[in-house]
Amino acid sequence: MNILVFNAGSSTLKASLFNENVFLKKGRDASSLLVETSTKVDGGNRASFKKAATGAIQKILKEAKQDKESISMIGHRIVHGGKKLRATTIIDRSVTEEIEARIDLAPTHNPNALGCIDAAQAYFGNDLRQVAVFDTAFHRTIPEMRSLYPVPSEWQEKFEIRRYGFHGINHGYCARRAGELLPDSAERIIICHLGNGCSLSAVLHGVSVNTTMGFTPLEGLMMGTRCGSIDPGIIMHLINREKFDGEKLEEILNKNSGILAVSAKSGDMRELLQARSEHDEKAALAFDMFVDRLTHYIASFTASLGGLDTLVFTGGIGEHSCEVRQAVVESLSYFGLKLDAQANKDCVGDDTADATISAKNSKVAILKIRAGEDFEIARQCFEFASAQVFSSWP
């Protein structure tokens, strides 16, 4: 069984081809990843992603020396499925309509995924099963006291206002991977998914019990170009006093805020660190703000868990920035966290494996785990197929 995976980000399309052998062994066997490709695409544009996905299909089949009949199923990362779609499911017309209806909640992601679905349907036809794997699914276990907002109750029913959480595919993967790496320290885990988009999750006995992102991917941590949590009164002020409209505010808060806004230079952590090393004051401030908000939420989530056994860093920043990891751990030293300085510096390359980077006398284990969204999507597709959910299997 070969599984084609589409991971449509805000401005990047990743496509990967896995075979079933990867799920018959413990851990992540890279040899079963047949081929992968990554392409920059105009975000929030369904047509652009359809075109990019068609090209990715052709490239992957050529490089893997496979024909279209070799593909058994296709898995898609879907950022937001609303209240109804929070579990892995077969894609049909009703599912695509629900994803379309949630574009306003994930405008830079849902159209992209729909473009990939369009491309796969056009290329492979209607007989090949496509499966949606939702970023929100892992967080459906968060208790009501944290998933509900203190707003009028009718909003919950009429507008489906609640905390959904995002990045759940990778949070779920990292929770399982941490259990494999450190089975004796996997009871209470905080996972820091840090990239252009950033979120934390608090995981208790393998189950998500808290997360920073909420109704949309805008809440929570300061991010590359997203503001994270701010006083909602700021929005009301700009609407009432400055006559800003919703579309303009959405553009500013999603694409022109965060690290980019504070540094006045870039939303890319690599560029920020370079400017900071050159004594750029705004870059230094942006870095300090990023770390401060991150440590604030880690401390808060430690309270949610009643303690902390393992802290995980993942995502582009989490995996590659030893400076961010060092600053965070130093800020949380009062919890008994301590880094192995050399191990922290050594695990920054693209090819570095998952690693324990805590010192031997650290009271909390600290891990760097490579993001595994594509692997996790393929795994869920394989388990879905193995459970014989489909009445007929290609």
N, C-alpha and C positions, 0 to 999 in steps of 0.2 A: 504494500500500500504506500503510495506516494501522496503527500499532503502539501499543497501549495498554500503559503501563508502570505497575506497582505497586511502590512502594518502601516496604515496611513497616518502620518503625523501631521502637524500643523503646516509644515512646508517641505516635508521629506516623505518619500514613499520607499519603504523597504519591502522587498519580496524575497521569500526564502522557500526552498524546496527540501522537505524532510522525507525520509522513509521510516517505516514503522520500527526498524531496529533500534532507533534512538530511545524508544519507550519500553524496550524489553530489558534494559540495563539500568542500574542505579546511577543517578546523576545525569549529567548532560554529556553525551558522547558526540563530540564534534564531527566524528567521521560519518555520522548519519545525516549531517547537514550536507546535502548534495551540492547546493550552490545558493548564493544569495546575491542580491544587488540592491543598491541604494541610489536614489535619484532626487535631486532638488526639484520641487514643483511649486507652482503658484498656489498657495494655501487658500482654502475656502472656495475652490473652484472645481465643481464636479466634472466639467468637461476636460479640464487640464489633467485631472487625475485619471480619468478614463483613458485618455491618450497615453499617459505615462504607464499605466497598468498594462495596457496592450503591449507596449514596448518591452516592459519587464517580463511578461509571459514569454514573448518570443525569445528574448535574451536568455532566460533561464532554461527553457527547453533546449535551446541550441547548446549552451554550455554544459548542461547535464547529459546531453546526447539522448534525450527522451522525446517521445512524440506526445501529442495531446491526449491520446488514449491511456497513457501511463499515469495520468493524474486521477486519483481516486476521489478526492474531495478538496475543497478550498475553504480555508478559515480566514475570517476577517476580524481585525480589531475594530470594535465600535466603541467610541468614547461615551456616548450618551444614548440610552434607550428609554429614558424616563422611568416612571413607576412600574410600567407593565413589563418591560424587557430587562430583566436583571438575572438572567441565567442563559447559558449557552443554548442556542436554538437554531433550527433550520431556517434559512432565509426564504421567505415567500413574499407575495405582494403585501400582505398585511404587516409583515416585519419591516419591509422597506418604507412603507407609508408611515409607520411609527418612528423610524429613524429620521425620515424627512420632517415629521412634526416636531422633532427635538432639535432642529438646526438652530433655532434661536437660542438654545441653551449651550450649544457647542458649535458656533458658527465657523470656527477655523478647523474643525475636525470632521463632523458628520458629513458635509458635502463631499469631502475627500474619500471617505469610505464608500459612499454611494457610487462615486465614480469608478472605484475598483470593482464593486459588485456589477455595475453596468458592463465593464470591460470583460469580466469573466463570463458573464451570461452571453455576451455577443460572440466571444471566442469559442467557448466550449458548448454552448447551447443550454437548454433547460434541463437536460437529463442529469448533468453533473451536479451533485449536491453542494450547496454553499452553506456555510455555518457562521453565525455571528457569535463572537465572544466579546463580552462587554466589560469595559473598564470599571463599571459600577458594581459588578456582580460580587466581587470579593467583600465589599463593604456592606452588603445587605444584612449582615449579622450585627451591625452596630446597634446597641440598645436605643430605645425611643428617647431616653433622657438626653442622648447626644445626637440622635438623628433628626429630632424635631427642633424647629426654631420657635422662639417665644413670640409668635405673631398670631393674628386671629385664626382660629381653628378652621374657619371655612376656606382659608387659603390652602390648607393642606389637601382638601378634596377638590376644590375648583381649579386650583393652579398647580397642584402636586408639589407644593413647596416643602422641601425636606432636604436633609443632607444625603447626597448620593455618594460622594467620594469618587475619586478617579485614580488612574494609574494602578487600578486594582489587579490587572493581569500580572504586572511585574511584582507588586507587593505580595501577591499570592505565591508567585514563583520563589521570591526571596525567602518567604516564611518557610517553605518546604526545603529549600536549599540550606538554610541555616540549621534546620533540624537534622539534615544529613551530615553537615560538617561538625556540628556541636550538639549531639543529641541530649547531652546532660545540661545544656544551657539554653534550651529552646522554649522554656515555659513562658517567659515574659520578654518580648522582642519589640524594639522600636526600629522601623525601617525608614531610612532617609533616601527617598527617590529624588535625586537632585540633578536636574538638567536645565534646559531652557524653561521647562515647567517643573515645579517642585512640589512635593507633598510628603508628609509623614503618615505612617500608620502605626497604631499600637496593636500588637497581636498577642492574644492570650490563648495558650494551648492551640496554636495554629489558626485561631479565629480572629478576624478584625473586630476590634471593639471601639476604635476611634480613628479618625483621620482628619487631616487639615482642610482639604478641599471639600466643598459643600454642594450647594444647589447647582453650581457651575464650577468649572476649573479655575475660576478667578480668586476664590477665597483661600485664605491661609498664608503660606509663606511668601516672602518677597521672591520674585522670580526674574528671569532674564528681561522680559518686556512686560510682565504682568505685575500689577501693584500688590496682589495679595490682599489681606484684610486691612481695610481702612474704615474710619468713621463714616457710616452711611449718611451722616449729616452733611458731609462734604458734597455728596452727590446732590442732595436736596438743595444745598446752597447754589451750586452751579446751575441747576435747572431753574430755580426760582429767581435768582439774582442776575445770573449771567446769560440765561436763556439758552443754555446748551441743550441740544436734543439728544435722544437716546443713542442714535447711530454714532454721533460724534464722541459721546462719552465712552461707548463700547470700544471704539477704535483707540482712544487714548489709553484707557485702562488695560486693554489687552495687548496693545502693540507698541505703546510709547511711554510705558511706566517702568517700575521695577529698577533693576540694575542700570538699564539704559538711561532712565530719567535722572537718577541720582548721580551717576558718573558723568553724564552729558557726553559720553564717548561711545560706549558699546554695551550690549546686553550679554556679550560672550565673556564667560569667566576667564578664559585664557587671555583675552585682550585686557580685561580688567586687572589681572594679576601683573601683566607686563607694565601697565601704566602705574600701578601701585608701586612696583619695584623702582620706578623712575620718579618716585616721590610726588605723584599726582594726588593732590589732596582730595579731589572729588572721587577718584577711584578708591582711595583708602577709606573714605566715608561709606561708599557703596559696599565695600567688602565688610566693613564693621557692622553695618546695618543688616546685611545678609546673615552674617554669623549670629548676631544678637537675636534676630527673630527665630533663627533655627534653634538656638539653644533654649530660648524661651519655650518653644513648643515641645522640645524633647523633655524638658523638666516637667512641663504640664502633663505630658503623656505618661511619664514615669509615675505620676500620681494616679492616673487612670488605671495603671497596671498594678499598683501597690508595690512597686519596685521594678528593677530592671536587671535582666540576666545577659541580654545581648543587644548591642547596637550595630546596625547594618548600614553601610554606605553603598549606594548603587546609583546608576544613571551616569550621564556624561561627566558631571562635576563630582559626584560621589565617588566614581571610580578613578578619576584622573587627577583630581586636585588634592595633593598631599597637604597643601597649605590650608584648605578649608577643613579637612579632617583634623589637622593639628589644632587649629584655632577652636574648633568646636569641642574637642576633647579637653583641651586646657581650660576652657570656660566651665566645663562640667567636672573638673577634677574633684570637687567636693563630694561627688557621688562615688568616688573611688575609681574613676576611669583613668587609665594610663596607657599611653601608646608605646609600642616598640618603635622608636624613632627610625631605625634602619628599615624595618619591615614596611613602615608607612611610606618611606621614600622609594622603596624598591618596586612597589606595586602600582605603577602609574601608566604603564604602556598598554596599548590596545590588546596585546597578546598575553598579558599577565593573567594568571589563573586566579580563581577565588582564593582569598588568603585571610588568615587570622593576623591582625595587625596590633593586637593589644599586648602589653607587656605581661610577663608571667605573674607579676604581683598586682595586676589590675583586678578590681573586684567585679568588673563587668567585661565580658568578652566583646571584642570589637572586630567586625568582619568587613571586608570589601568583597562584594559579590557582583559579578558581571550581570548586567540586565539580561533577563531571559524572556522578554515578551513573546518573541517569535516562537521560541521553543515551547512556551506555556500554551500558546494558541494551538500549536500542532498537537501537543499532549492532550488538551481538552477535546480536540477533534477526534483523536485516536480513541480516547475513552468513550466518547459519544458513540462512535461507530462500533466499538467492542461491546457496548451495552445493547446493541441491536435496536437502536432507536428507530432506524429506518426500516420500513417494511420490505424494501428491496434495495440491495446495495450494488452499485456498479461493479 
